[in-house]
Amino acid sequence: MELNELKNVVLVNKALWDVDGVRLKLMDRGTASAVGEGDVEVDTVTVDSLGRFDVVKMDIEGAEGRVVGGEWLGHVREIGVELHGRDNIDAVLTARGFSVRFIGRRDLLLNTARNILAHPLGFLKAELRTHIAIDTLRGKYSVPALESDEVKIVYARRKV
């Protein structure tokens, strides 16, 4: 939040789950942590208990099958989820009235180019802090969802 100077974000130091108040152990794998026999313990929270959202972006490292599909989904207009494993989240979203598509390399490149053109100063500022674009071009950074068959990005918009 500091890196992007976001002022309208509330951090909730809990894990999204299908039940509130469960204590989970996490294996700390940096940006790819997972539920398991790890040293980190965290309490869970449901999306329903956090409130109502029109737009949801979710990267919850394998808990998608437990979280996507609750009552909260009835209020969502658009959702982007990084999927881990083989849960049929696309089928759940389709059944709940969403038009679903998977994001590929071409989508990522086009969206990146559009964002750079629309917000050149913001892009430069972020790039100076993170070096993600330069590291990607140098082959030092890759997007896991585009490199693995086990990880995918799905985007869904509620049908009108």
Buried (B, 14 or more C-beta within 10 A) or exposed (E): EEEEEEEEEEEEEBBBBBEEEEEBEBBEEEEEBEBEEBEEEBEBBBBBBBEEBEEBEBBBBBBBBBBBBEEBBEBBEBBBBBBBEEBEBBEBBBEBEBEBEEBEEEBBEEEBEEEBEEEEEEBEBBBEEEEBBEEEEEEEEEBBBBEEEEBBBBBBBBEE
